[in-house]
Amino acid sequence: MRIKIALSLILLSASIVAQDISFEDYNPKSTLVVPGDSIKVAKFPFIDVHGHQYRMPEQDLAPVIAAMDTLKMGIMVNLSGRTGADLQKSVKNIADNYPNRFVVFANINFEGAGAEGWIEEKVRQFEQDVKNGARGLKVYKSLGLRNKDVNGKRLAIDDPRLDPIWAKCGELGVPVLIHAADPKSFWDDFDGDNERWLELKTRPRRKRGPNNPAPWEQIIQEQHNMFKKHPNTIFINAHMGWFANDLGKLGQLLDEIPNMNVGIGAIIAELGRQPRFAKKFFIKYQDRILFGKDSWKPEEFPTYFRVLESADEYFPYHKKYHAYWAMYGLDLPDDVLKKVYYKNALRIVPGLDKSLFPN
């Protein structure tokens, strides 16, 4: 009898604990049984235009290549190429080991813009970086958020003092991949209506005030102003410009700004919850969309493959704090998929090895 009572108390205690579970911990497994399965290898070889290998100057690239091969990744664009001697070391490491599997983009430190001789030195160094093997320029979100000019004021993305940099990219025929701001929800009220509540709860440093350091709309508009001012320069707007949740608006921007392209890094969850509308968008703008992942986590690529390639329904995303909703496949046609996976990148990024990819 005592044993039965003890067991009953244990079960009751477990039940109470289960009822007290927090939203952060609540992550139920779906009981839905539908056709489909994980896609671990891409249907076609692809180019990741939004890769990061921060230790490339001295890194053993063999393990990275091994992981790339398991995914069918043909080329990784390392956006963390840095500048000067560091960039040269990365280019040499690639040339000595895997000359056709990696390329690097250069980076510029925008801090102190406006100082005497600042822009001339930055343009000169970038031109030298391209001569040394850089295939483009990667601009981090620090421009528009954290970078200050020579007077300590926030440096706007469309600050005219930066124009010679964007013009030089157009002159040299290399693209600019730019990440501006962050999801708009980071600027919105932190309450039950905020779709990124869980992310902001678990990562509170990502939350911003409505004017910190400027309104989201202002920073995004600065980026668009810069694109329009430099029509001879090709831009790749990272993270779909944070408009993957408003593809109608993004389509308007693509129509208005013919030199703007978009990468899909870190926003696949937005596409996976609107499969019919997103599929129409991809078909309409198939020449303007490039594959990119952002963080180098090989185990996360299958979610991208499944969203783009399959017609599967209601499958999980790999990060609950990014998306607590389920994904659906876009089932893109092969000709569109090839453009997203590699053809658009081959056209936009100079000097890539086309022999790695089918026609």
VOPAGU-2260 file (C-alpha; in pm, 1 decimal, decimal comma):
REM VOPAGU-2260
SITE   aa  ch    i         X         Y         Z
SITE  MET   A    0       0,0       0,0       0,0
SITE  ARG   A    1     278,0     239,9      93,5
SITE  ILE   A    2     454,9     162,8    -235,1
SITE  LYS   A    3     138,1     241,3    -432,1
SITE  ILE   A    4      96,8     572,7    -246,9
SITE  ALA   A    5     461,6     661,5    -310,7
SITE  LEU   A    6     425,1     582,8    -680,4
SITE  SER   A    7     107,8     790,4    -697,9
SITE  LEU   A    8     286,0    1085,7    -536,3
SITE  ILE   A    9     575,0    1055,2    -783,6
SITE  LEU   A   10     336,2    1050,0   -1080,0
SITE  LEU   A   11     141,9    1345,7    -940,3
SITE  SER   A   12     465,5    1539,9    -891,4
SITE  ALA   A   13     573,6    1467,8   -1251,2
SITE  SER   A   14     234,6    1580,4   -1375,4
SITE  ILE   A   15     259,8    1908,6   -1184,2
SITE  VAL   A   16     609,8    1971,4   -1322,0
SITE  ALA   A   17     486,6    1902,3   -1676,1
SITE  GLN   A   18     203,1    2151,6   -1630,6
SITE  ASP   A   19     448,5    2417,2   -1513,3
SITE  ILE   A   20     661,0    2397,2   -1828,7
SITE  SER   A   21     756,2    2733,0   -1977,7
SITE  PHE   A   22     693,4    2846,6   -2334,2
SITE  GLU   A   23    1067,6    2843,8   -2391,3
SITE  ASP   A   24    1072,4    2470,2   -2312,4
SITE  TYR   A   25     745,2    2380,3   -2480,6
SITE  ASN   A   26     843,6    2224,1   -2813,4
SITE  PRO   A   27     600,2    1940,7   -2891,5
SITE  LYS   A   28     667,5    1678,4   -3155,8
SITE  SER   A   29     402,6    1677,4   -3425,5
SITE  THR   A   30     183,7    1369,4   -3450,1
SITE  LEU   A   31      96,4    1454,1   -3811,5
SITE  VAL   A   32     188,0    1177,3   -4053,5
SITE  VAL   A   33     244,7    1310,7   -4406,2
SITE  PRO   A   34     468,4    1211,4   -4698,9
SITE  GLY   A   35     819,8    1355,3   -4721,3
SITE  ASP   A   36    1158,3    1331,6   -4557,2
SITE  SER   A   37    1469,6    1533,2   -4487,8
SITE  ILE   A   38    1681,8    1627,4   -4790,6
SITE  LYS   A   39    2043,9    1598,3   -4686,5
SITE  VAL   A   40    2204,1    1661,8   -5027,0
SITE  ALA   A   41    2106,9    1939,3   -5267,1
SITE  LYS   A   42    1952,9    1836,8   -5598,1
SITE  PHE   A   43    2214,3    2038,8   -5787,8
SITE  PRO   A   44    2560,8    2167,8   -5698,7
SITE  PHE   A   45    2524,7    2509,0   -5538,3
SITE  ILE   A   46    2717,6    2821,3   -5447,1
SITE  ASP   A   47    2687,5    2961,0   -5096,9
SITE  VAL   A   48    2728,5    3335,9   -5149,6
SITE  HIS   A   49    2696,1    3404,5   -4776,3
SITE  GLY   A   50    2960,7    3193,7   -4609,4
SITE  HIS   A   51    3190,8    3277,1   -4318,7
SITE  GLN   A   52    3527,5    3116,7   -4243,9
SITE  TYR   A   53    3690,6    3353,3   -3998,9
SITE  ARG   A   54    4022,2    3166,7   -3968,5
SITE  MET   A   55    4085,4    3115,0   -4339,1
SITE  PRO   A   56    4436,2    3274,4   -4347,6
SITE  GLU   A   57    4578,2    2980,2   -4149,7
SITE  GLN   A   58    4287,6    2732,6   -4154,5
SITE  ASP   A   59    4305,2    2368,9   -4261,0
SITE  LEU   A   60    4032,1    2373,0   -4526,3
SITE  ALA   A   61    4013,3    1996,0   -4572,9
SITE  PRO   A   62    3738,2    1940,3   -4310,3
SITE  VAL   A   63    3534,4    2222,9   -4461,7
SITE  ILE   A   64    3567,9    2073,5   -4809,4
SITE  ALA   A   65    3463,2    1732,8   -4676,2
SITE  ALA   A   66    3146,0    1882,9   -4528,0
SITE  MET   A   67    3079,1    2085,2   -4843,9
SITE  ASP   A   68    3101,9    1766,5   -5051,4
SITE  THR   A   69    2842,7    1590,5   -4834,6
SITE  LEU   A   70    2600,3    1875,6   -4911,8
SITE  LYS   A   71    2697,4    1910,5   -5282,6
SITE  MET   A   72    2824,9    2265,1   -5224,6
SITE  GLY   A   73    3043,9    2354,2   -5519,1
SITE  ILE   A   74    3182,3    2689,6   -5406,7
SITE  MET   A   75    3174,0    2886,2   -5083,0
SITE  VAL   A   76    3206,4    3264,1   -5091,7
SITE  ASN   A   77    3387,1    3356,3   -4769,9
SITE  LEU   A   78    3261,9    3703,5   -4685,3
SITE  SER   A   79    3506,6    3735,4   -4395,3
SITE  GLY   A   80    3808,4    3795,6   -4616,3
SITE  ARG   A   81    3924,2    4104,0   -4425,0
SITE  THR   A   82    4182,3    4318,5   -4602,7
SITE  GLY   A   83    4551,8    4367,3   -4669,4
SITE  ALA   A   84    4788,4    4091,9   -4554,9
SITE  ASP   A   85    4509,6    3881,5   -4399,9
SITE  LEU   A   86    4321,4    3873,2   -4728,8
SITE  GLN   A   87    4638,2    3780,5   -4916,4
SITE  LYS   A   88    4698,4    3488,4   -4678,0
SITE  SER   A   89    4343,7    3361,4   -4734,2
SITE  VAL   A   90    4380,5    3385,6   -5111,1
SITE  LYS   A   91    4711,3    3196,0   -5092,2
SITE  ASN   A   92    4563,3    2926,4   -4869,4
SITE  ILE   A   93    4288,1    2876,7   -5125,2
SITE  ALA   A   94    4525,4    2880,0   -5423,2
SITE  ASP   A   95    4761,7    2630,7   -5261,3
SITE  ASN   A   96    4491,7    2382,8   -5162,2
SITE  TYR   A   97    4146,1    2421,6   -5319,7
SITE  PRO   A   98    4176,7    2690,5   -5589,2
SITE  ASN   A   99    3831,0    2643,7   -5739,3
SITE  ARG   A  100    3621,8    2581,6   -5425,2
SITE  PHE   A  101    3649,2    2908,9   -5231,6
SITE  VAL   A  102    3661,6    3279,5   -5305,8
SITE  VAL   A  103    3683,8    3571,8   -5064,0
SITE  PHE   A  104    3523,3    3912,4   -5039,9
SITE  ALA   A  105    3714,9    4200,9   -4886,8
SITE  ASN   A  106    3594,4    4404,3   -4588,9
SITE  ILE   A  107    3627,7    4773,8   -4504,2
SITE  ASN   A  108    3635,1    4930,7   -4158,2
SITE  PHE   A  109    3411,6    5236,2   -4195,0
SITE  GLU   A  110    3500,4    5385,0   -3857,4
SITE  GLY   A  111    3626,8    5744,5   -3876,2
SITE  ALA   A  112    3488,7    5827,4   -4220,2
SITE  GLY   A  113    3539,4    6187,9   -4315,4
SITE  ALA   A  114    3890,1    6223,3   -4177,4
SITE  GLU   A  115    4146,2    6380,0   -4407,3
SITE  GLY   A  116    4266,8    6123,1   -4658,2
SITE  TRP   A  117    4033,6    5854,1   -4518,0
SITE  ILE   A  118    3833,2    5781,8   -4834,3
SITE  GLU   A  119    4137,2    5790,0   -5061,1
SITE  GLU   A  120    4313,4    5530,4   -4845,8
SITE  LYS   A  121    4006,4    5303,8   -4825,3
SITE  VAL   A  122    3950,7    5310,9   -5201,1
SITE  ARG   A  123    4320,5    5251,0   -5268,9
SITE  GLN   A  124    4331,8    4955,4   -5031,0
SITE  PHE   A  125    4013,6    4802,0   -5170,0
SITE  GLU   A  126    4145,5    4830,4   -5524,4
SITE  GLN   A  127    4461,4    4655,4   -5409,2
SITE  ASP   A  128    4253,9    4384,8   -5236,3
SITE  VAL   A  129    4076,0    4314,4   -5565,1
SITE  LYS   A  130    4411,9    4292,7   -5743,9
SITE  ASN   A  131    4517,9    4047,8   -5472,7
SITE  GLY   A  132    4219,2    3821,9   -5537,7
SITE  ALA   A  133    3907,5    3959,1   -5365,7
SITE  ARG   A  134    3594,8    3898,0   -5575,3
SITE  GLY   A  135    3368,9    4150,6   -5405,8
SITE  LEU   A  136    3301,9    4363,6   -5099,2
SITE  LYS   A  137    3110,9    4249,3   -4791,1
SITE  VAL   A  138    2958,8    4526,7   -4579,2
SITE  TYR   A  139    2862,5    4431,7   -4223,9
SITE  LYS   A  140    2562,9    4570,1   -4037,5
SITE  SER   A  141    2796,2    4784,2   -3826,6
SITE  LEU   A  142    2757,0    5039,3   -4106,6
SITE  GLY   A  143    2433,2    5214,4   -4014,6
SITE  LEU   A  144    2425,4    5072,8   -3661,3
SITE  ARG   A  145    2759,3    5124,0   -3486,6
SITE  ASN   A  146    3011,2    5296,9   -3711,7
SITE  LYS   A  147    3082,3    5661,3   -3631,2
SITE  ASP   A  148    3231,5    5928,1   -3855,0
SITE  VAL   A  149    3529,2    6143,7   -3768,2
SITE  ASN   A  150    3302,7    6364,7   -3554,1
SITE  GLY   A  151    3156,3    6077,2   -3352,9
SITE  LYS   A  152    2817,8    6080,7   -3528,0
SITE  ARG   A  153    2637,3    5773,8   -3661,1
SITE  LEU   A  154    2759,7    5698,8   -4012,2
SITE  ALA   A  155    2461,3    5660,9   -4242,7
SITE  ILE   A  156    2474,0    5398,8   -4516,1
SITE  ASP   A  157    2401,4    5662,1   -4780,9
SITE  ASP   A  158    2654,7    5912,7   -4648,1
SITE  PRO   A  159    2794,4    6083,0   -4962,0
SITE  ARG   A  160    3147,0    6057,2   -4821,9
SITE  LEU   A  161    3126,7    5682,7   -4891,9
SITE  ASP   A  162    3020,8    5719,4   -5255,3
SITE  PRO   A  163    3371,2    5660,5   -5399,8
SITE  ILE   A  164    3372,1    5310,2   -5247,3
SITE  TRP   A  165    3048,9    5201,7   -5414,3
SITE  ALA   A  166    3155,6    5368,6   -5739,8
SITE  LYS   A  167    3488,9    5184,7   -5733,3
SITE  CYS   A  168    3307,3    4849,9   -5695,5
SITE  GLY   A  169    3107,6    4930,3   -6008,3
SITE  GLU   A  170    3420,6    5037,2   -6193,2
SITE  LEU   A  171    3600,6    4712,8   -6100,8
SITE  GLY   A  172    3298,4    4497,4   -6182,0
SITE  VAL   A  173    3272,3    4335,3   -5839,8
SITE  PRO   A  174    2950,7    4304,6   -5636,0
SITE  VAL   A  175    2873,7    4446,0   -5292,9
SITE  LEU   A  176    2698,9    4210,3   -5051,8
SITE  ILE   A  177    2554,6    4423,3   -4774,4
SITE  HIS   A  178    2377,6    4342,3   -4449,0
SITE  ALA   A  179    2184,9    4643,2   -4317,1
SITE  ALA   A  180    2003,5    4659,6   -3982,5
SITE  ASP   A  181    1827,6    4348,9   -3845,5
SITE  PRO   A  182    1467,4    4218,8   -3845,1
SITE  LYS   A  183    1221,0    4500,6   -3778,9
SITE  SER   A  184    1082,7    4311,2   -3479,6
SITE  PHE   A  185    1402,2    4393,3   -3290,7
SITE  TRP   A  186    1290,5    4758,8   -3295,2
SITE  ASP   A  187     925,4    4684,0   -3209,8
SITE  ASP   A  188     768,8    4665,7   -2863,7
SITE  PHE   A  189     879,2    4363,9   -2664,6
SITE  ASP   A  190     536,5    4220,2   -2586,8
SITE  GLY   A  191     305,2    3934,5   -2672,7
SITE  ASP   A  192     240,7    4073,8   -3019,8
SITE  ASN   A  193     608,1    4061,0   -3117,8
SITE  GLU   A  194     668,9    3759,0   -3339,5
SITE  ARG   A  195    1033,7    3747,4   -3228,5
SITE  TRP   A  196     943,0    3747,6   -2858,6
SITE  LEU   A  197    1112,7    3414,0   -2788,1
SITE  GLU   A  198    1431,9    3518,7   -2964,4
SITE  LEU   A  199    1443,0    3848,6   -2775,9
SITE  LYS   A  200    1363,4    3674,5   -2447,6
SITE  THR   A  201    1647,9    3427,5   -2487,9
SITE  ARG   A  202    1885,6    3678,0   -2652,1
SITE  PRO   A  203    1796,4    4013,1   -2492,5
SITE  ARG   A  204    2096,6    4197,5   -2636,8
SITE  ARG   A  205    1926,4    4188,9   -2976,0
SITE  LYS   A  206    1642,2    4415,2   -2858,1
SITE  ARG   A  207    1662,0    4780,8   -2962,2
SITE  GLY   A  208    1464,5    5089,5   -2876,1
SITE  PRO   A  209    1261,9    5250,7   -3155,0
SITE  ASN   A  210    1540,5    5501,1   -3228,4
SITE  ASN   A  211    1844,1    5292,2   -3139,7
SITE  PRO   A  212    2053,8    5413,0   -3310,7
SITE  ALA   A  213    1788,7    5525,4   -3561,7
SITE  PRO   A  214    1445,3    5397,2   -3666,9
SITE  TRP   A  215    1454,6    5071,7   -3863,9
SITE  GLU   A  216    1277,4    5234,4   -4156,3
SITE  GLN   A  217    1543,1    5506,3   -4176,6
SITE  ILE   A  218    1835,1    5263,2   -4188,9
SITE  ILE   A  219    1667,0    5049,9   -4454,8
SITE  GLN   A  220    1582,4    5356,9   -4661,5
SITE  GLU   A  221    1945,4    5470,5   -4644,9
SITE  GLN   A  222    2043,8    5141,3   -4802,2
SITE  HIS   A  223    1791,7    5178,1   -5083,4
SITE  ASN   A  224    1905,7    5536,0   -5144,4
SITE  MET   A  225    2261,0    5410,5   -5186,9
SITE  PHE   A  226    2153,8    5138,2   -5430,7
SITE  LYS   A  227    1967,3    5388,2   -5645,9
SITE  LYS   A  228    2252,4    5638,3   -5641,7
SITE  HIS   A  229    2494,6    5381,0   -5784,9
SITE  PRO   A  230    2310,9    5204,9   -6069,6
SITE  ASN   A  231    2635,4    5078,8   -6223,4
SITE  THR   A  232    2723,3    4878,8   -5910,3
SITE  ILE   A  233    2572,8    4535,4   -5846,4
SITE  PHE   A  234    2439,0    4485,9   -5493,7
SITE  ILE   A  235    2337,4    4166,2   -5316,8
SITE  ASN   A  236    2099,1    4256,0   -5036,4
SITE  ALA   A  237    2162,8    4001,9   -4760,1
SITE  HIS   A  238    1869,7    3837,0   -4579,7
SITE  MET   A  239    1636,3    3954,1   -4856,8
SITE  GLY   A  240    1674,4    4301,3   -4712,2
SITE  TRP   A  241    1457,4    4187,5   -4415,0
SITE  PHE   A  242    1150,9    4187,3   -4642,2
SITE  ALA   A  243    1110,6    3809,5   -4673,6
SITE  ASN   A  244     799,3    3849,8   -4456,8
SITE  ASP   A  245     660,7    4104,9   -4707,9
SITE  LEU   A  246     738,6    3970,7   -5052,9
SITE  GLY   A  247     496,3    4215,1   -5212,7
SITE  LYS   A  248     705,3    4506,0   -5087,6
SITE  LEU   A  249    1028,2    4329,4   -5180,8
SITE  GLY   A  250     898,5    4280,3   -5532,9
SITE  GLN   A  251     828,5    4653,6   -5560,3
SITE  LEU   A  252    1184,3    4727,5   -5451,7
SITE  LEU   A  253    1330,3    4484,6   -5703,9
SITE  ASP   A  254    1123,4    4652,9   -5975,0
SITE  GLU   A  255    1246,0    4997,6   -5866,5
SITE  ILE   A  256    1611,9    4901,1   -5819,2
SITE  PRO   A  257    1732,9    4685,6   -6110,3
SITE  ASN   A  258    2090,1    4659,6   -5972,9
SITE  MET   A  259    1967,8    4502,3   -5645,6
SITE  ASN   A  260    1968,0    4127,2   -5594,2
SITE  VAL   A  261    1879,3    3937,1   -5277,9
SITE  GLY   A  262    2030,0    3650,5   -5079,3
SITE  ILE   A  263    1822,6    3408,5   -4874,3
SITE  GLY   A  264    2059,9    3360,8   -4579,7
SITE  ALA   A  265    1890,5    3325,2   -4239,2
SITE  ILE   A  266    1536,3    3393,5   -4368,5
SITE  ILE   A  267    1435,4    3049,2   -4500,2
SITE  ALA   A  268    1179,8    3025,4   -4218,8
SITE  GLU   A  269     989,9    3318,9   -4367,3
SITE  LEU   A  270     972,3    3149,2   -4706,9
SITE  GLY   A  271     875,4    2812,5   -4560,9
SITE  ARG   A  272     554,4    2944,1   -4406,5
SITE  GLN   A  273     420,2    3097,3   -4730,3
SITE  PRO   A  274     501,7    2833,0   -4991,3
SITE  ARG   A  275     252,3    2929,1   -5262,4
SITE  PHE   A  276     322,9    3302,8   -5255,3
SITE  ALA   A  277     695,9    3248,8   -5217,7
SITE  LYS   A  278     701,8    3008,2   -5512,4
SITE  LYS   A  279     535,5    3269,1   -5734,0
SITE  PHE   A  280     788,4    3526,9   -5612,0
SITE  PHE   A  281    1084,0    3298,8   -5690,4
SITE  ILE   A  282     952,1    3227,4   -6037,9
SITE  LYS   A  283     895,6    3597,2   -6112,3
SITE  TYR   A  284    1231,7    3712,7   -5975,5
SITE  GLN   A  285    1430,6    3399,8   -6053,3
SITE  ASP   A  286    1722,7    3601,9   -6196,6
SITE  ARG   A  287    1763,7    3812,7   -5881,9
SITE  ILE   A  288    1777,9    3555,9   -5598,1
SITE  LEU   A  289    2096,0    3386,6   -5472,4
SITE  PHE   A  290    2146,7    3098,9   -5233,1
SITE  GLY   A  291    2324,4    3181,0   -4906,9
SITE  LYS   A  292    2321,2    3029,5   -4560,7
SITE  ASP   A  293    2514,8    3279,1   -4340,8
SITE  SER   A  294    2641,7    3070,6   -4047,8
SITE  TRP   A  295    2856,5    2765,5   -4128,7
SITE  LYS   A  296    2653,2    2487,1   -3970,9
SITE  PRO   A  297    2632,0    2197,9   -4219,7
SITE  GLU   A  298    2353,4    2030,5   -4022,1
SITE  GLU   A  299    2119,9    2324,4   -4096,8
SITE  PHE   A  300    2146,3    2316,1   -4477,7
SITE  PRO   A  301    1890,4    2032,5   -4519,5
SITE  THR   A  302    1614,8    2268,9   -4404,7
SITE  TYR   A  303    1703,9    2500,4   -4693,3
SITE  PHE   A  304    1707,7    2213,8   -4943,6
SITE  ARG   A  305    1372,5    2084,7   -4824,3
SITE  VAL   A  306    1202,3    2424,1   -4837,7
SITE  LEU   A  307    1334,4    2502,0   -5185,8
SITE  GLU   A  308    1311,5    2160,2   -5348,6
SITE  SER   A  309    1026,4    1960,5   -5195,2
SITE  ALA   A  310     649,5    1976,5   -5180,7
SITE  ASP   A  311     656,8    1847,3   -4821,9
SITE  GLU   A  312     415,0    1982,1   -4562,9
SITE  TYR   A  313     448,4    2082,5   -4200,1
SITE  PHE   A  314     805,9    1992,0   -4117,8
SITE  PRO   A  315    1015,5    2146,1   -3837,7
SITE  TYR   A  316    1262,0    2432,5   -3860,3
SITE  HIS   A  317    1602,5    2386,5   -3697,6
SITE  LYS   A  318    1583,9    2682,0   -3456,0
SITE  LYS   A  319    1269,3    2725,9   -3251,2
SITE  TYR   A  320    1368,3    3074,8   -3137,0
SITE  HIS   A  321    1381,6    3186,4   -3501,4
SITE  ALA   A  322    1057,9    3018,5   -3599,6
SITE  TYR   A  323     820,5    2829,5   -3376,4
SITE  TRP   A  324     602,7    2753,9   -3680,6
SITE  ALA   A  325     636,6    2463,1   -3924,3
SITE  MET   A  326     780,3    2473,9   -4278,0
SITE  TYR   A  327     632,1    2385,8   -4616,5
SITE  GLY   A  328     818,6    2315,9   -4938,9
SITE  LEU   A  329     813,8    2555,5   -5236,7
SITE  ASP   A  330     873,3    2272,5   -5488,6
SITE  LEU   A  331    1063,1    2505,4   -5722,5
SITE  PRO   A  332    1099,9    2406,6   -6089,7
SITE  ASP   A  333    1445,5    2281,3   -6182,4
SITE  ASP   A  334    1524,3    2578,1   -6406,5
SITE  VAL   A  335    1447,7    2821,2   -6120,7
SITE  LEU   A  336    1633,5    2608,0   -5867,9
SITE  LYS   A  337    1946,7    2608,6   -6084,6
SITE  LYS   A  338    1943,5    2987,5   -6102,8
SITE  VAL   A  339    1905,2    3023,4   -5726,6
SITE  TYR   A  340    2164,0    2754,5   -5651,4
SITE  TYR   A  341    2439,6    2862,8   -5890,2
SITE  LYS   A  342    2358,4    3036,6   -6220,5
SITE  ASN   A  343    2289,4    3380,6   -6071,4
SITE  ALA   A  344    2605,5    3366,6   -5862,3
SITE  LEU   A  345    2813,3    3261,5   -6163,9
SITE  ARG   A  346    2684,8    3569,2   -6348,1
SITE  ILE   A  347    2730,0    3815,7   -6062,1
SITE  VAL   A  348    3050,8    3706,2   -5885,8
SITE  PRO   A  349    3351,1    3726,9   -6120,3
SITE  GLY   A  350    3596,0    3444,2   -6176,3
SITE  LEU   A  351    3402,1    3145,9   -6041,0
SITE  ASP   A  352    3476,7    2803,5   -6190,1
SITE  LYS   A  353    3177,7    2726,2   -6411,1
SITE  SER   A  354    3301,2    2374,2   -6486,0
SITE  LEU   A  355    3179,4    2263,2   -6140,6
SITE  PHE   A  356    2816,5    2313,7   -6243,1
SITE  PRO   A  357    2582,6    2173,9   -6509,7
SITE  ASN   A  358    2456,9    2396,1   -6792,0
